[in-house]
Amino acid sequence: MVDMITGDLLSWLGEHRQWLGWCIFLIAMLESLAIAGLLVPGVVLLVATTAMAGAWGMPVISVIGWAFAGAVVGDMLSFALGRLFHQDIRRLGLFRRNPHWIARGETFFLRYGMLSIILGRFVGPIRPVIPMIAGMLDMPTWRFVLVNLASALAWAPIYVIPGYMAGHAASWAVPESFWQQAFGLLATMVAVAGVAFYCLWKQERWSGLVAASACLAGLVGLSFASPWLAVLDSTQGQWASQMANQTDTLLTLCVPLAGAGFTLLLGLLILPGLLMGAWKRQALLLSLAVLFNLLAGFALQLSSGYLAASTSLTLLIGLLLACSRNFSFWVRALWICAALPAAGLITTGLLLSEPVALTSLLISWLNVAAACLFSLWLLERAGPLTPVAPRWIAILMALPVLAALLSLSGLHQFQPLTDLLQTLAGGLGGQ
């Protein structure tokens, strides 16, 4: 059934390319719409249509924009449905035959409140139900709109970019040994991620240390294996150059986010913010993670661009770890997923500002993971972190957004700020 729907849709779009944007909008809307989202294979259709968009050269910002708009509209319609019918919606035939759909969504919403709307975007079975539940339980409309916009902004790039990149790369030349190296690297990264995830899922005292060791082992192995991945790196470098030349003008806004100025702005906002709230151990967690990240980066002789990008990501992930310690394991995991859009924006900025090798990029991200996990394990040996108050979580989560806005406004070009980290990176990193 899914293959038939997908095949017919793609055949039709092949003859009516002008409707591709609207099609992505409708799929994203149905994926988020109550009842329809439970029946329509939205993820499969979205991946297929975004791959077509990439193959046809549609600007990535446009594709993300269509998906974002569809997700926002779908959730708003679901919210309006719940607000209009309230508890009477349980009498609909589909929900009467499957009462567990509403029961499961209601339990999730009552447990996590406003946060459930953000988390629900990424949890398949309850994704289209949560906005309807919010309407049923009379969540204030203005609050739902704000959270809906924020969650859609995170959801759209995560669901759009993989398919878009696959379609965009389909027409590029691939050397003979590329796929062997690519699949070997993919298998290694999946193994490292699987070991780290399993250790963290066990939630033992040793979990953080073993997970950090797995990331560190992957980092060391990748460093030694990089000469044997030359074909993969050179091919990826050519693709990156083509994408940089063909990139959408709006994507150039990401360039400041990969610079040292943004890194310093993050640190100058987040660390004092934690100290002002008397969250000293959380501030220590971020400081240790940044220190370990920089020391390993200097040892690996990463360029100043990689150091700045990895340090920014370390601060963001460290902040998410610090603010989510009082939630369950799966909610904490979803919190960390919130760093994925930021990682994508930072990586895009790095891609547009200097040559990027895939192995070096993966080494940097493994370094970030190892630094954060090891710092968390080291700090929690003396006891769990004190939960951050909900009102402070909202304030702290706004600080990276403020840093990004300040950086995009041109403050990243303020030389006394940028010269400090660039000089340090150049002197210690040998660049």
N, C-alpha and C positions, 0 to 999 in steps of 0.2 A: 504493500500500500504506500509506504513512504517513498520507495523507489519510483513508483508510478507518478506520484504527485510531484516529486522533484524533477523527474525526467520531462514531464509535460510542461512544467513551469520554465525550465531552462530552455527547452525547445522554443517556447513562445517568446522568451526574452531574446533569443538569438535573432529573431525576426523583428523585434520591437525594442531596440536598445534604449530608446528615449524614455522608456518607462522603468528603467532599472532603479533609479533613485526612489521613485514611488513604491516600487516593489519591496525594496529594503525597508522603507518606512512601514509598510503594511505588515511585513513579516515581524519586525521588531514590536509593532503594536500588538499583533495577535499573540506573540510570545509572552507579553506582559498582561494580556487581557484575561480576566476571570472567565472560567469555563473554556474559552477558545484556547488559552494557553495550555490547558491540560490535554487537549486533543490534537493540536497542530504540532507537527515536528519542527518547531521553530528553529532550534539550533542547527539542525541539518540544512534547512533551507537558507538560513542566514549565512552559514559557511559557504554554501554553493554560490549564492548570489554575490557575496563579497569577493569570492575568488574570480567571478566573472568581471566584477568591477576592476579588480587589479589587472586582469588580463587585457581589458579594454582601455586601460590608462585613465580611468576616472580618478580625479584627485582624492587622496585618502581623507582629507579634511571633509570633503563633501560626503563621502561614504559614512564616516563617523557621525556627521551632522544628521543625515537621514535616519541612521539607527538610533541616535540619541533622541531625536524628535519623536520617533515611533514609540520608544520605550516610555517617554514621559506621557504621551497621550494615552497609551494603553493602561498605565497605572492610574491616571486621572479618571479614565472611564470606569475602571474597576472600583476605585474609591467612591465615585458617584453612584455606582450600582449598590454598593454596600450602604451608603448614606440614605439612598432612596428606599430600599426595601427592608433594611435592618434585619431583624431575626426572621422575617418572612422568606428570606432567600433560602433558608434551609428546606423549604417546601418544594423547591425546584426539583424536577425529576432526577437530574444528574446528581445533585447533592443528597437527595433522599436515598438514592441507591448507594452512595458513597459518603456517608456522614463523617468518616474518618478524615476526609480532606479538610473540612472546616474545623473539625476538632483539633487536628494536628496544627493547622495554621493559627487557631485561636490560642492554643497553649504556647506556641512559639511567640506570638505577639504579646501575650500577657507577661511572659517571662522577660523579654528583652525590650519591650516598648518601642520607642522611636528607632532604636538601633536595629530592630527586626526588619524594617523596611530596607535598610541598606544591606543587611546580611541576606535577606530573602531574595535579593536579585540573583544571588549566586547559588541558591539551593533549589534544585530543579522541581521537586514535587510541590513545594509550597510557594514558589515564585509568583504565580499569577493569583494566588489566594490572599496573600498578606495585605495588599492594598484594599481589597474588598473587606477584609476583617477590620482594618483600620477605620473604614467608613461605617461598618456595622457598630463599632464601639465608640463612634462619635469623636474620633481624634480631630483636633482643630484643623481646619482646612489650610490655614497659612503655614502651620507647622508641617503638614503632610507635603505641601507644595515644595517647601525648601528642601526637605529630606529627599523627596522624589527627584528633584533636579540634581542634587549632589550624588545620589546613588546611580542615576542614569549616566552622569558624567564619568563615573568610574566603570560602569558596565560596558558602555559602548566601545571604547578602545580595546578592552579585553576580548570581546566577542567578535570584533570586526577585523582587527589587525592580522591575526593568524591566517584567516582565509584570504584576505587581501594580499598579503605577502606571498602566499602560495601561488595565487593566480598571477601576480606580477612577475614572479620568478620563472613561471612555466616557459616563457619564450626565450630565456637566457641560455647561452651555450654552457654545457656542463662537461668538464673533462672526464675521461674514462674512469679514473680511480676516485672521483669525487664522492660518489654515493657510498662506497665502502668506508671511506674515512668518516663521512657524515653519520652513517648508521653506527659505526664503532664509537664515535664521540657521543652520540645520543644514548646508546646503551650504557656507557660509562656514567653519564650525568643522571640517567634514570636510576641506576644502581646507587649512586651516592645519595640522591634525593630520597630514595626508598629507605635506605638504612637510617638516614637522619630522621625522616618522618616516623619510622617505626620506633626509634629510640625515644623521641619526644612524646609519641602516643602512649608509651608505657608509663610516663610520668613518675619515674624513679629518681632518686637523688643523683644517680650517675647519668641520667638521660642527656642533659645538656652537654656534659663533657664528651660522651661518646659521639653525639651528633656533631659537635664541633670538630672532633677528631676525624670523623668521616669526611667532612667538608675539607679539612686540612689535607687529608690523604688524597682526595680528588684534585686539590690544588697542586700538590707536589707532583702527582702523576701526570697531570696535564702539562705542567712546566717541562718535565722531562720528555713528554711525548710530542711536544710542539714541533720539533724538526721533522717528524714523520707525518705531520698534518699540513705540510706546506701547500699541497694542491688545494685542500679545503680553504686554507687561509687566503691564498692568492685569488681563488675564484670568488670567495665572499668579498674580498677587497674590491674586485672589479664590479661586482653587483652593487656594493655600497657606493662606489664612485658614480655608477649610472643613476642610482636613486638620488644621490646628492645633486646631480646635474638636472634631474627631472623633477625635483621636489617642489611641493606646493609652497608658495611664498609664506603662508601662515606658519609652516613648520620651522622656518628660520627663527621664529620667536623662541624656540626651544634652546637655541645656542647659548644664551646666558645661563640657563639652568645647568649646563655642564661645566661652568666656569668656577674659578676659585672664589669670586665675589659672592655667588649664591651660597657656596659652602660656608663662608664666614658669616653671612647674614643668618643662615639657619642656626649656626652655633650661638651667635650673639642674641638671638631671640629665644631659642628653646632652652638653653641651659639657665639663663637668668629667670625664665618663666617657671622652670621647675623649682629653682631656689626660692623664688618669691612665694610659691605655694608650700614651702617647707618640705618639698619632696627631695630631700638631700640624697637618699640612696638611689633614686631614679636618675638624678643628675650624675651621680658617680657611675652608674651603669653606662650612660651615654659617653662619659669621658673615657672610661676604660675601653669601650668598644672602638671609639675613634683612635685612641692611642695604639691599640693592637692592630687596627686596620692600617694606620700610617706606618708603623714599624715593619709590618709584613710587606707593605707596598714598596717601601724603600729597599728592603732586602731583595725583592723581586725586580727592582729597577724599573718600576712602572713609570710612565711619563706623568708630567704634572696634570695633564688632562684626565688620565685614568684615576690619579690620586684624588683630584677634586671631585670627580663624579662618584667614586666609591665612598668617599667620606660623607658626601651629601646623603647617599643612600643609607650609610651606616647610622647617621643621625635620625633619619626618618624611621627605619626599622627599629632602632633602639627606642624611639619615642612610642611606637606602637606596642612594643613589648612591655614597656614601663606602664602604659595605660590600660593594658588588657589582662593583667595578672589575676584579677579577681573573677574572670569569666571562665566558663568551661573550656576544655581543650579545643573543641570544634569551633567555638566562637573565636578563640584566640587565633586559630588557623585562618579564619575568615578575615580577622583584623589584619593579619600579615598580608593577605591577598590585596588589601587596600594599597599596599606599596607598589603593586604591579603597574598601575598607570603612571605613577611617579618614576618608576624605573624605566618605563618606555619613553617618557618625555626626556629624561636625563640621557638615555642612550641615543635618542634621536639627535639631541643637541651635540653629543660627542661625535656622532657619525658625521654631522655637518661641519664640525669645526676642525677635525683632524682625521688622518687615516686610522681605521679601526680594524684590528685583527680579531677574528672570532675567538681564538684561543685566549688572547690577552683579556678580552671582555669577560669570558667565563672565569678566568683566573681572578679577575677583580671581584666578580660577584660571589665566588666561593670564598674569597678573602673576607668580604662583608659578612657572609653568613657565619663563618668560623669565628670572627671577632665578636659578633653579637651574641652568639650562643655561648662561647667561652666566658665572656664577661658576665652574662646572666648566671651561669653555673657558679662562677667564682663568688659573685655577690650573694647568691642565695644559699651558700653554704652556712652562713650565719643566721639564716632564717628567711622566710618568704618576704617579698616586697610588700610594703603597706599599700592597700588599694588606693588608687587616686580617686578623689571625690568626683562625682559625675559632672558638676559644674566646671571643675578644672579640666576635665577631659575635653569638654567643648572648647575651652579657651586654648588649650595646648594644641588641639587639632587645627585650630585656625592659624597658628603661628607659621607653619610651613607655607600656607596659602599666602600669608602676608609677606613672607620672605620672597616667594615667587613673584608677587606683584611688584615689590620694591626692586627686584632684580630686573624684571621686564621694563620697569620705568627708567632704567639707566643707572641705577645706583651701583650696579655691578662694575661700572667703569670707574668708580671712585678709587683712584690709584693707591692711597694709603691703605685701603682694605685689601686690594688684590695683590699688591706687590709683596705683602708679608708672606702669604702662603706660597706664591710663585717662587720667591727667593728661597724659602725653606725647602720646597720641593726640588728646586734646581741644585741647591748645595748638597742636600743629603741624598738625593736620588741620582746624582751624577748626570743630570740632564743638561 
